[in-house]
Amino acid sequence: MSQSRINKAWRERMQKEESVTVHDLYAAYPDFQIVVEQEQKLMQEHDRIIFQFPLYWYSSPALLKQWQDAVLTYGWAYGSDGDKLHGKELLLAISTGGPEDAYQREGYNYYSISELIKPLHAMANLTGMKFLKPFLFQGVLGASDEQIQHSAEEYVAHALNASMEPVGK
Ligand SMILES: Cc1cc2nc3c(=O)[nH]c(=O)nc-3n(C[C@H](O)[C@H](O)[C@H](O)COP(=O)(O)O)c2cc1C
């Protein structure tokens, strides 16, 4: 976060919203020792969960993966009694270094973002969460400060849009 341009701007803008709790996993758990009960309590207290992250090697940063492995337990998030996330909404907010046109068949990354985020979409499906339309900013390296600030406003408007329809499977 100390070297971030866009995720920092997004977080600072989102922190101004009273209805939103901003929880920085890397600040909370620099040693990767996630407190599972605390994380599950936070999830239960909120209706719309946003995973905000920079794309790292076509995936989420390691601590978010660790968070999934630790927090989404059998009997809590999935399994016959695991219904604690049912009906909640999952929104991804992702920044990428590569530009939008790199993430298509003709581009140098070949796969689209929608293909690359399928594991998170499947996670939402298994845990009974509604998967909302992701918010993306692509090509951060070439972005001006004005574009970054503008995207922070768009991010908050997108994230607080109450009537957003879930994306299908
Ligand atoms: C370890 C690492 C892996 C990265 N992997 C990708 C990647 O797979 N695809 C991509 O487009 N950008 C990748 N990037 C670039 C970041 O996504 C980009 O720098 C970030 O979205 C910018 O956000 P920030 O200003 O908040 O740091 C990677 C950066 C790092 C440090």
The ligand as a Gaussian input file, in Angstrom:
#p B3LYP/6-31G(d) Opt

LIG

0 1
 C        3.939000      -9.173000      -7.889000
 C        3.204000      -8.421000      -8.945000
 C        2.492000      -9.129000      -9.902000
 C        1.771000      -8.446000     -10.895000
 N        1.046000      -9.168000     -11.793000
 C        0.313000      -8.520000     -12.724000
 C       -0.489000      -9.257000     -13.644000
 O       -0.571000     -10.481000     -13.632000
 N       -1.177000      -8.555000     -14.577000
 C       -1.156000      -7.187000     -14.647000
 O       -1.829000      -6.617000     -15.504000
 N       -0.436000      -6.462000     -13.753000
 C        0.295000      -7.110000     -12.806000
 N        1.030000      -6.388000     -11.884000
 C        0.905000      -4.915000     -11.889000
 C       -0.111000      -4.494000     -10.851000
 O       -1.375000      -5.088000     -11.070000
 C       -0.255000      -2.972000     -10.862000
 O        1.005000      -2.433000     -10.556000
 C       -1.278000      -2.544000      -9.839000
 O       -2.591000      -2.915000     -10.269000
 C       -1.232000      -1.052000      -9.621000
 O       -1.960000      -0.767000      -8.446000
 P       -1.353000       0.143000      -7.285000
 O       -1.111000       1.507000      -7.854000
 O       -2.392000       0.149000      -6.222000
 O       -0.068000      -0.530000      -6.834000
 C        1.761000      -7.032000     -10.921000
 C        2.504000      -6.333000      -9.959000
 C        3.220000      -7.011000      -8.990000
 C        3.999000      -6.229000      -7.959000

